[in-house]
Amino acid sequence: MRSALCFLFAAMMAVQAADPAGEKPILKALPFSMGQVRLLDGPFREAMLRDRTYLLSLDADRFLHTFRITAGLPSSAKPYGGWEEPKVELRGHSLGHYLSACALMYSSTGDEKLKARANGIVAELAKIQQTMPSRGFHTGYLSAFPEEFFDRVDAAQKVWAPYYTLHKIMAGLLSIRRSSRATRSTGESDK
């Protein structure tokens, strides 16, 4: 790997040296989408497919449990533990990570199951978000914890990381919108 990087650096220097004016390098790297790359058989593809299987093994209802409870909606799902336990103030952020992971995997594989899973979650989040004002939350609010966590930030009281958690949720929604062009996510990340 080191020799390949050294070769690339040397090649770039040679190209720059070949431009006597030194104004613009001739060599140019251009961005490309993940959909333009497909892994061939081998250890990297095997790892990607294991990740895909893992993502599909996770239960969307378990991620959505604390969102529903916060909105006053029923949920019979068993919530995930750890940072997603209902009493942990970081709850909800893992759903954002999960949505981003589904979006990236969909971009890498074109797997419609992942797109459908993400679209289903986004549709459920939209229903939850619509219910939140009836529970006293501001219109557009969507989280697995109450808005009072932000009051505690403002009052310099102990609270975990409500802004980080909202960032993860919004990043997941944005990832879905950008990667899979999920029709339901168009407005939700804007609200």
N, C-alpha and C positions, 0 to 999 in steps of 0.2 A: 504494500500500500504506500509506504513511504517513497519507494522508488517511482511509483506512478505519479505521486504528487510532485516530486522533484522534476520529473520529465515534463509535466504540465507547466510548472513554473518556468522551466528553461525554455519551453516552446513559446510561452507568452512573452518572455523577455526577448527571444529571437525575433518574434513578430514585431514587437515594439521597436527593436533596434533596426528592423528593416524599413521602418517609416522614418526617414531622415528628418522630417519636419517635427516629429514627435507630438503632433497635435492630437491624434486619435489613434488608439490601438486598432489594428485591423481585425484582430480576433474579438468576437463578441459572443457572450453567452446570452441565450434567450430563455425566458421562463416557459414552461410547458405544464399542462395539466396532468394530474395523476392518471386520468383516463387514457392518456396517450402512451402509457407504459403498462406492459403486462409481464409479470414474472413467468419465466420458463420453469419447467420441472427442475427441482433441486431443493436444497435446504431452506432457501429464503421463501420459496413458494409454499413449502410444507409448513413453515412457521406462520405464514400469512393465513393459510387455510385453518390451522389450529386456532388462531385468533378469531377467525370468522365463526368457527364452530362455538367458541366460547361466547362471543357476542350474542349469537342466536340462542344460547342456552340460558341467558339471563332473562328474568321475568319482569316485563314492563310494569305489571301491576304492583310488584314489590317496590320498584322505584317510585311509582306514583302514590303509594300509600300515604305518606306524610303530607303530600300536596292536597290530597283529598280530605284528610282529617282536618288540616288547617282551614280548608274552605267549608268545613261542616258537611262534607259529603260522606256517605258510607264507604267503607273499604273492608273487605274481608281478607285482603292479602296480608301475609306475614311480612313486615318490613325487613329490609336488609339490616344487618347489625353494624357495629362499629360506628363510623361517622354518620351513618344513615339511621341510627336508632332514633325513635321519636323524641327522646329527651335530649339529644345532642344538638347543639346550636349550629352545627355545620350541615345539618340534614338538607338534602336537596341538591347539593353540589355534584354528587356522583351521577345524577341524571344528566346534567350538562356534559360531564365527561363522556358518558355513554352515548349521547346524541352525537357528539363530535367524533367519537370512535366509529359509530355506524356510518356517518357521512364520509369519513376517510376511507373506510373499507368499501363502501359503495363506489366511491370514486376509483378505487383501485381494482375492483372486481366487476362492477356493473351488476352485482347480485341484487335482484329485485326484492328478495326477502328482506334484506336490510333496509331498503328504501321503504317498503311497506311497514316494517316494524317502526321505523322512525316517524313515518307519516301518522301511524296510529297513536304514537305517544304525543305528537304535536297536536293532533285532534283532541285527545284527552286533556292536554294542558289548556287548550282553548276553552273547553267546557268548564274546567276548574276556574280559569280566569274570569269567565262570565259570572260565576257564582260568588266570587270573592266580595263584591260590593254589598251583597245581601247579608254578609257577615260583618259589615262595618269597615271593610278594607277600601282603600282608594281605588277608583276605577283604573283598570290596567295593571293593578298589582298582581304578581304571580310569584309565589314562593312556597316552600314547605315549612316556613316559620312565619310568625306574626310580624307585622310592621313595627311593633313596639321594640324590636331589636335595634332599629335605627334610632329610636328615641334614646335608648341606652348608650348608643355611640355618641349622640349629641350631648348627653349629660355626663360623658366621660365615665360611665359605669361599665362594670365588667360584662363583656359580651364577646362571643367568639369572632366571627368574620362575616357579617351579613353582606357587605359589599362584594367580598370575594365570591360568596355563594351566588349572588345574583349575576355576577360577571360570568361564572361558569354556566349558569342556566342560559343566559343570553348568548354566550359564545356557542353553546350547543345548538340553539335555535338558528343562529346565523350560519353555522357549519352546514346544517341540513339545507337551509335555503340555498346556499352557494353550491353545494355539492350535488344534491339530488334534485334541486328545483322542485321540492315538495310543495304542492299547491297550498296546503293548509298553513305552512309556516310563513307565508308572505306577510300577513298582518300581525301575527302573534309577537314576533320579535320587535315590532314597531310600537306595540301598545305598552 
